[in-house]
Amino acid sequence: MCAALNMITSRPQIIATLEPVRFGEFLRDRNLISDEQWLAALADHWSASNRRRIGATIIMNGFLSADVVEAEARAFHDDLDVYRSVIC
């Protein structure tokens, strides 16, 4: 159907997809933690036998206070944008 649609309209079919937004990347992109802190938190997060949420890992490493992480978590959930990707 997509090929037939392209032949008729010469435009690709729009398929909506969601891209995951991760909280650690959100904090890094807001310049609240550095790339090095983000990578260290990820390493701790994925190597722990008892895996904690990334925000807890960031707090435990002393990169941000619990108050800042909680405030940013609220902003993260309130400000999520959904983007559409065009794929055919």
Phi and psi in degrees as a GROMACS rama.xvg file:
@    title "Ramachandran Plot"
@    xaxis  label "Phi"
@    yaxis  label "Psi"
@TYPE xy
-61.7206  -44.0885  CYS-2
-63.4037  -42.4451  ALA-3
-64.4115  -39.9676  ALA-4
-63.981  -41.47  LEU-5
-64.1496  -37.1662  ASN-6
-66.5511  -34.2699  MET-7
-80.5289  -45.1109  ILE-8
-102.886  -15.1032  THR-9
59.297  19.2854  SER-10
-125.173  145.536  ARG-11
-70.8067  153.055  PRO-12
-73.8789  138.502  GLN-13
-90.723  124.105  ILE-14
-120.959  120.419  ILE-15
-76.5613  132.312  ALA-16
-131.655  152.736  THR-17
-107.419  135.239  LEU-18
-104.919  130.973  GLU-19
-67.7905  139.117  PRO-20
-113.761  121.175  VAL-21
-99.3156  144.48  ARG-22
-62.1758  -40.3104  PHE-23
-61.2156  -41.6563  GLY-24
-65.4674  -38.1762  GLU-25
-58.4895  -47.0051  PHE-26
-64.4083  -41.5005  LEU-27
-64.7501  -43.9473  ARG-28
-67.2569  -23.6797  ASP-29
-89.848  8.23388  ARG-30
59.3358  32.2589  ASN-31
-90.1976  -26.6109  LEU-32
-132.395  153.352  ILE-33
-82.2216  169.427  SER-34
-58.2957  -40.9736  ASP-35
-65.2681  -42.0655  GLU-36
-65.6329  -40.6463  GLN-37
-60.7465  -46.61  TRP-38
-66.3349  -38.5204  LEU-39
-64.4049  -42.1649  ALA-40
-64.2686  -40.9874  ALA-41
-63.34  -42.5898  LEU-42
-61.4653  -45.2102  ALA-43
-63.5221  -43.4679  ASP-44
-59.6274  -49.2589  HIS-45
-80.7283  -20.9366  TRP-46
-93.1114  -12.0367  SER-47
-71.0733  137.779  ALA-48
-71.7021  -30.8641  SER-49
-111.144  86.6838  ASN-50
-68.3329  127.113  ARG-51
-99.788  166.888  ARG-52
-66.212  153.396  ARG-53
-61.7776  -35.1334  ILE-54
-61.7962  -41.4013  GLY-55
-64.3953  -38.6376  ALA-56
-64.9489  -40.836  THR-57
-64.3509  -40.3324  ILE-58
-66.2241  -46.462  ILE-59
-62.3597  -30.7584  MET-60
-81.8734  -6.4852  ASN-61
79.2167  15.887  GLY-62
-74.2851  -35.1408  PHE-63
-143.913  157.007  LEU-64
-79.4885  161.675  SER-65
-61.6289  -37.4902  ALA-66
-61.8943  -42.3893  ASP-67
-67.2824  -44.8626  VAL-68
-61.3796  -42.8644  VAL-69
-64.252  -42.6061  GLU-70
-64.4143  -41.9064  ALA-71
-69.6479  -33.2983  GLU-72
-63.6004  -39.7746  ALA-73
-63.1701  -44.7065  ARG-74
-63.6012  -40.5034  ALA-75
-57.9405  -45.7661  PHE-76
-76.9592  -30.6752  HIS-77
-79.7464  -30.1838  ASP-78
-104.034  13.0895  ASP-79
-63.6529  132.301  LEU-80
-107.43  146.093  ASP-81
-108.076  127.243  VAL-82
-109.204  149.557  TYR-83
-103.624  139.672  ARG-84
-110.466  144.635  SER-85
-101.106  117.676  VAL-86
-137.47  141.81  ILE-87
